[in-house]
C-alpha cells in the first residue's frame, strides 16, 4: 500500500473507531483511569505543570500568590495564564481573552491540571466556543467551583471526564503558619485528590438527614448554575448518580424555585443519593414575607417519594469547610444516625 | 394582597359592566410570603377555574408561588370551557403551561395593582377592556434606530425572563420555534439577565424565532464589580447575531406601561423605522 493511501487508511480507521466512542461515552484513553465509565485524568506527579487561568471573574496578580506558593511547595511547576491580573469590568478579560487563555491551557500538553483562579460570572458566555477535542484525547484536571460548575456539568455530562470541585486561588490562606486547621485541611484535600489519594469526608448528625447507603458517581456543584444550564447543551446528567448541591446568598423562595426546576427537569428522580452542602441563605428584608419553610423542608418536599439517602450540612460550598470532591469519580455515601461519611472508592 | 388594594380594581371592573367574585386568597391573614398555604391558593384558583359563572380570572399580583401548585391544578373543566386568565410576572407560569400544554390562550397584562381610580383611562387598561370584550387590539409605538426592522407573523409566547429561564428543561418549557417571543423583567442584576439570556440562547430558543419583542427591564441592578454594559448594551450584544425583527422598549413591563397581549394568539409584528405595530390577527 503506497504511503499516501496508508495514511488515508489510518485516518479513516481512526475516524471510524472514534465515532462509536463519541456516542457511547469516551473510554480507553492512553493514560486515564476509568471510574464508573468516567475517565479520571492522570494523577499528578512531582514536576508536573499546573496552569492557573481565570475564565470567569477577574483576579489581581497578588490574588494568586499564596496558591502559587503552595502548588510549588507541593512540587508542581506553574503556568500562569494571561487572564491573571487582567480585568474587563467584572471579568478576567473580555470573552476572547478568557477563551484564548483557557483554550491555551487545555491544548498545552505540558499542563496537567488547570486551577481556575476564582468564580464570579462569565463561563456560560464562552462555554460553547471552547474546543475540547485535544482535552478529550488527553484529559487533564479542571479545578474550581461556583461559576466553574459550568465546566463540571459540561465536561462530566458530555465527555464523561472527571473534574475537581474545590476551593480556588482566592481561598488559599495568605500565610500557611497562621492559617486555621480547617483552611489547611481543605487546601490539602486538593493536593490529596490531585495525587490520587483515597479521601474520606465526614459531616455531623443532622436531624433532617435520610439514612441510607449509596455507591455511585458523584456529580454536582452550584445550584443556581445547575439550574441555569437546564435545557442547554451543558445540562447536568444526574441519572444513577450521587448529586451534591450548594449555594450562597439566595432567598429561600429562590432555592425552592430552583429545586422545583431540578425536580421537574427529572434530575431528582433517579439519584443514588443527595448531598446538600452549605447554603448561606439571604434573609428576607421584610419579616412579613417570611417564606415559611426551612431549607431542609424545601429539599425533603421534593424528594419525599424517593428513598435514597439525603444528607445536609455537608462540608462543600462557599465556606471555610469546602473540601475537594471529584465530580465523575465513584464514591460511597453512608448517611448514618451518627453522621455522614463520603468515601472515594 | 390586602383587600383595600383591590378596591379600585373591583370598582373599575364593575364600571366596565362586569360582576366581580373575590377569591379567598385576597385579603387573607397570611403570615408568610404567600397569600395562603399551597392548599388554600390551589383551592381558590381551582374554584375560579371550575365555576361556570366566572368568565375570566384576574390574578391580583405576582410574587412567587404558582410554580409550587401548577401541576396540582385540575384543568379538566377549564379545557372544556376555557376562560381568560390574566396576569404577568410569576403568572408567566400560566402563560407557559396553558398555551404550551393545553393550547388555550391566556392574557399577559395588568393585574389588580394597575387599576386605579385616578388613572382609569390609560391605554393599557382600556386595551384590556377591549380584549376582554372580544375586540382586536393593535399597538403602535415609536421605533428606535437600533431596532431590527422587518415584518413577521406568528404565535406570541413569552413573559417574565426569570420565569421563562426557570422553566427551561421542565415540561412547561416554552417552545419558541416560528413564534414571536416577548420578554420583560424587573429588579435583576445585569449579570443575571445575561446568564438567563445565555440559557435561552444555548437551549436554542432564539434559533428559529419569527420575531422578538423586548419589553421593559426596570430597576436593573449592577454588582460592585460592574458588568460593563447597561441593559440596552447587554441586550444588543446578545441579539446582534440574529436577523429576525427585534423591537426594544416595547411597553410590556412591570411599570404602568404594560399593554395586554394574548399569549398563544396569532400576531403580526411590524418593526418599521419610525413605528412598531403589534397587531392581533385572530381572537377566538
Contacts between the chains, C-beta under 8 A, distances in Angstrom:
chain1	res1	chain2	res2	distance
A	57	B	225	7.0
A	58	B	225	7.3
A	88	B	228	6.6
A	89	B	225	6.9
A	89	B	226	5.2
A	89	B	227	6.0
A	89	B	228	3.0
A	90	B	191	6.7
A	90	B	223	6.3
A	90	B	225	4.0
A	90	B	226	6.3
A	90	B	227	5.7
A	90	B	228	6.7
A	91	B	228	7.4
A	120	B	225	7.6
A	121	B	191	4.5
A	121	B	194	7.5
A	121	B	195	6.6
A	124	B	195	6.0
A	124	B	198	4.3
A	124	B	199	7.3
A	124	B	202	7.0
A	125	B	194	7.3
A	125	B	198	6.3
A	127	B	202	7.8
A	128	B	202	6.3
A	227	B	166	7.1
A	228	B	165	7.3
A	228	B	195	5.5
A	228	B	196	7.2
A	228	B	198	7.9
A	228	B	199	5.3
A	229	B	199	7.1
A	229	B	202	7.9
A	230	B	168	4.5
A	230	B	169	3.2
A	230	B	170	7.6
A	230	B	199	7.3
A	230	B	203	7.7
A	231	B	168	3.5
A	231	B	169	4.2
A	231	B	173	6.2
A	231	B	199	6.8
A	231	B	202	7.8
A	231	B	203	3.5
A	232	B	168	7.6
A	232	B	199	6.1
A	232	B	202	3.7
A	232	B	203	4.9
A	233	B	202	6.0
A	234	B	202	7.0
A	235	B	169	6.5
A	253	B	33	6.2
A	253	B	64	4.6
A	256	B	64	7.8
A	256	B	68	7.2
A	257	B	64	6.7
A	257	B	67	6.0
A	257	B	166	5.7
A	258	B	166	7.8
A	260	B	67	5.4
A	260	B	68	7.0
A	260	B	166	8.0
A	260	B	170	7.9
A	261	B	166	5.7
A	261	B	167	7.7
A	261	B	168	7.6
A	261	B	169	6.8
A	261	B	170	6.3
A	264	B	71	7.9
A	264	B	169	7.6
A	264	B	170	3.7
A	264	B	171	6.4
A	264	B	172	7.6
A	265	B	168	7.7
A	265	B	169	3.5
A	265	B	170	5.2
A	284	B	33	7.3
A	288	B	31	7.4
A	289	B	32	7.6
A	289	B	33	4.9
A	290	B	31	7.4
A	290	B	32	5.6
A	290	B	33	6.3
A	291	B	32	6.8
A	291	B	33	4.9
A	292	B	31	7.8
A	292	B	32	3.7
A	292	B	33	6.1
A	292	B	34	7.0
